[in-house]
Amino acid sequence: MSTRRATISDVAREAGVSASTASVVFSGKTPTSQATRARVLAAAESLGYTGPDPRAASLRRGRSGIVGVVFDQHLGTAFLDPVTTHMMDGLADGVSRLGAALLLLRDDGETVSEPSLHTAPIDAAVLIGCSPRMRDSLEIVRGRGIPVVVVEGDAGEGVPQVLLDNAEAQRAAARHLWALGHRDVVIVTLPTDTARRRGWIADDAQVRVDVTADRLAGAREVFPDAPAVAAATSSIDEGTIAGRAIFADPDNRPTAVIAQSDLLAAGVIRAAEEAGLRVPDDVSVTGFDGVVVDGLAPHVLTTLVQPATAKGRAAGEAVAAMLEDETPSGLDLQCTFREGTTTAPPRST
């Protein structure tokens, strides 16, 4: 029995139309009559033809049909954060019109994986963030002449960037705390550099990760003297570690903590409760992301809700636009402040 895949020519012969007419029915680029469309689809169904072979289309265009997505951390760690999952859902949706697959690549500067960014057969790349290490990745991609989009990072002139209003959004949370009467505030940040060192951030330290720097700048516009402690990644465990450091001295505890992610905020709340503090009676906590965090109940986190799925979709649509010789658009996105139950006025002294 022949296992040859039915072709558009087979469908055309079965339907009694030209190959070009049958092709138009599947591409949808030119209107056809309902009768012709129905005849072609019926022929396709009888032959088991589901549509053009994407591999053939890719070969005609000289493309692989693959979009690389580059992370600068362990992929398992990255996907522990719901923001990454939502963003990847949007990214897959954004490139769907290309019929492209996504290839996840890790470029951590320590290990060489196969395929690597140097050799992977990709048509375009999406860089998640733009830390110093990711800027090296950017140069590799640009050196290969591959279109690239950066999500939440400054990649320089000529590179499309999907940006959130990180500084403005974080400023909104800080202003909320200020309006409640808080003056003694500590900030828990996302990683500040590629080494992902955790601990208190020195006043003269250079924050080299764009997202972290922008959110820190937004908070310090309202609380310029607020000390900050860096986490190694966005996770509840890292938030707990930071929170334990913050609440270690019973005589020197802040009345509020600004966390740069919801997962970090959940960890801070856990550490506060370990220290015998009640949220928000004894300490207020804000997050950033607007994701569902297991184990946070009965608290409803005061946070900034970011459009994570829309962010990924914008990156995917930008890739598709560049591969179709169009100009990317819709790359500037905004967060929404959401007041929950984890903030309240500080206790009167």
N, C-alpha and C positions, 0 to 999 in steps of 0.2 A: 504494500500500500504506500502511495506517495505521501510524504510529509511536507512537500513544498508549500510554503506560505502563499496563500492567494494574494495576487497583486491587484492594483487598481485597474490594470488592463483586463484582468479576468472579470472583474466586476462590471466594467464597461461592456464587454462582450455579452455577459449574462443579461444586462439591463437593456441592451440594444442602443447604447449611446456611445459617443466618442469618449476616449480616455480623459480628454481635457474637461469634458462636462462632468464625468464622474469625480474627477479631482476637485472641481469647484464645489461639488456638494459637500465634500469632507472638509475643505478649507474654510468654506463659508465666506470667502472674500468677494464673491459675486452672486447676486440673487439668482435663483433658478425657480422654475414653476413647481408648485406643490406636487403635481403628477410625476415630473421628472425626478424630483427628490425622493418621493416615495418608491419609485421603481428602482432607483439606485440603491437605496437603503435595504430594500427587500432582497435585491441581488447580493448585496454584501452579507446580509444575515445568512442567506442560503449557502454561501461559500465560506462562512466563518471568518470573513474579513472585518477587522475591527478598526481599521484606519491605517494611514501611512506609517511605514516603518520609520521610527524616529532616527534609527541609525543611518538609514539612507539619506534622510534629510540633512543630518549632521555632516555626512560625507560630502554631499553636494555643496554645503556651505563652507567646508573645510573646518568644521568644528567637532568637538568631542561630545557636546551635549552635557557637559559637566560644569557646575559652578563650585569653586572651592570656597569654603568658609573657614577662616583661620582664627584659632584661639591661641592665646599665649599662656595657657595653663592646662593641667590635666583635664581631658574632656569629661571624665567621670565627676570631677569636682565642679566643673562649669555647669553641668546639667543637674546638680543638686539644687541650684537656684531656679525657682519657677520662672523668673524673668527670662532666663535663657530658653526655656522650653516654649514660652509664649512667643518669644522673638523668632525662634526657628520655625514655628508654625506659620507665622506671618511671612517669613522669608520664602518658605516653600510655596506659599500661595502667590507671592509676588513674581516668582520665576516660572509659575505653572504655564503661562502662555508660551514659553519657550519649549516646553516639554523637556526641561533640563532636570538632571539629578543633582543633588547636593553632595559634595565630598567634604567631610570634616577633616581638617588638618590641624595639627598641633605644632606650633613653632615656638618652643620654649627656650631655645638657645642652648639646651643641654643634651637633648637626644636627637638623633637623626632617624626619622621614620620614613617608611616607604609606603605610598609615594610621598615625596616631600614637596615643599613649595617650589623647589628648584626643578623638579621633574614631573610633577603631576600634570596629566593631560587635561587642563582646565581652560575654559573659554573666558572666564572672568573670575574675580576673587572678591570676597567680602571680608574685610578685616574687622573683628570685633574689638573696638577700642583702639587707641593708638598710643601705647606706652613706648618707651625708648626701644624695647625689643621689637615691637610691632612696626616701628618705623624702618627697622632693618628688613622686615618682611615686605614692607611697601616698596622698598628699593628693588628687591628681588623681582616682585611682580611687574613693576614698571620697566625693569630691565628686560623682561621677557615680552614687553609690549602688550600685556594683558590688561583689559579694562578692570578698574578696581573701584570699589566703594568702601568707605570707612564709616562704621557705626560708632557714634559718640567719640570722635577724636579729631584733632586738627592734623590733617594729612598734607597741608600745604595747598598752594594754588593749583587749580585744574583738576583736583580729585574730589568727586562728589562726596559730601558728608551728610549722614543722617544725624541730626542734632536734636537733643532735648534741651529745654531751658533749665539746665541743672542749677545754675547759680540763682536764677530768679525763683525757682520752685523752692529751693532750700531756704532762701531768704523769707519766703512766705511762712514756713514752719517756725523759723526763728522769731519772726514778728508776732506770730501767734503766742509763743511763750512769753515774749516781752510784754505783750498786752495783758497777759494773765498776771504779770508782776514778777516774773522770774528774772534774776540778775546773775545768779551763780549757776553757770551752765557748763557742761563738758560735752565735747563732740567725739563720737566714735566714727572713724573714717574707714572707707574701703582701703585696699592696699595703696601705698604711696609710691612704690617703685617695683621694679621687676623682681627684686629679691623677696618681696612680700614679707618684710620684717614687721613683727608686731611690737607694740610698745608705745610709750609716750613720744610725741613728736616734738623735737626741739624747735624753738622759736625761729632759728635760722635754717631749718631743714628745707630742702627743695622737694616739693611734691611733684613727681614726674609722670603721674597718671592723670590724664585730662579730666576724667569724670570726678575723681577724688578732689583734684584741685578746684574745680568749678564749684562743687557742693560746699567745700570748706570755705571758699571765698564768700559764697552767699550767706553762710551762717555767721561768718565773722564781720560781715557788714553790719549786723545787728549786735553781735557780742564779740567785739574786736579782741578782747583779752581772754576769750574762752580757751582753756587748754584742750588738747586733742590727743587721742590715743588711736593708733592704727591697728586694724585687724589684718590678719594674713589673707583672709578671703571673706566672702559674704556667706556666713553660716551662723546658725544658732550657737554652736559651740564657740566660735570666735567671739560672738557677742557676749557670751557668758564669761569668757576669759577677760575681755575688756571691762565688763561690768564689775568683776571681782576686784580688779585693780582700782576702779573708780570708787568703790564703796568700802575699800579696805580700812580706811581710817574713819572711825565713828565720829571723830570731831571735825572732820573736813570732808563733808559729803555735799555734792551739788543738789540743788532743788530740781534740776531738770537735765536730761540727756538727749542730745540730738544724734540719732544714729543714721548713717548714710544708706541703710537698707532695712527692709522689714525684718529680715532674718537676724541681722545684728541687733535690732531693737528687741526682738523676742528674747534673744540671749541676755540682753541687759536687764530685761524684766525678770528673767529667771534669777540672775545674780542679785538683783534688788531684793527679791523675796527670800533668797538664801540668807541675806544680811538682815532679815527681819523688817524690811521696809515694805510699805504698801504703796501700790501704784493705783491711782495718782496722788493719794493723800500725802505721802512722804516724798515722792519723787515722780515727776512727769517724764514721759518718754515719747519721742516722735520717731517715725521711721521714714522710709522712702521706697516706693515701688507700687504699693497697693495690691499685693498678692495675698493669697490665702496661706496662712502659716499654721500648720498643725500644732496643737497644744497651747495656742495662745488664749483660748477661751478661759474665763468669761470676758477677757479684755477685747475691746474693739480698738485697734491701733489708730492713733492719730498719725496720718501719713500723707505723702504726696503720691497720687496715683499716676503712674506713667503709662502711656499707651504702648506697652511692650510689643503686642502683636502688630500694631500699626507701624511701629519702628522697623520690625523685620520686613513687613510688607513693603514699606518705602524703599528699603535697601534692595529687595528683590526686583521691584519695579524699575529702580534706577539701573540695575544691571541689565534688565530686559531692554530698556530704552537705549542704552549705549550699544548693545549688540544689534539693535535695529536702526542704528545711526540716528537716534532721536536724542533730544535734550532731557535729562532727568529733571523731575520736579517734585514738589511736595515733600521736601526733605527736612523741614523745620517743624518739630512737634512740641507740644506743651503738656505739662503735667497739671493735675487738678488737686488742690488741697482738700483733704477730707478729715474733718474733726471726729475723733472717736472718744473713747472713755479713758484713754491713758494720759490725758493732760488735764490739769486743774490748777487753780491759783496755789502758790506755795503756802505752807503753814505760816501763820503769823508768829513772829518771834517776840 
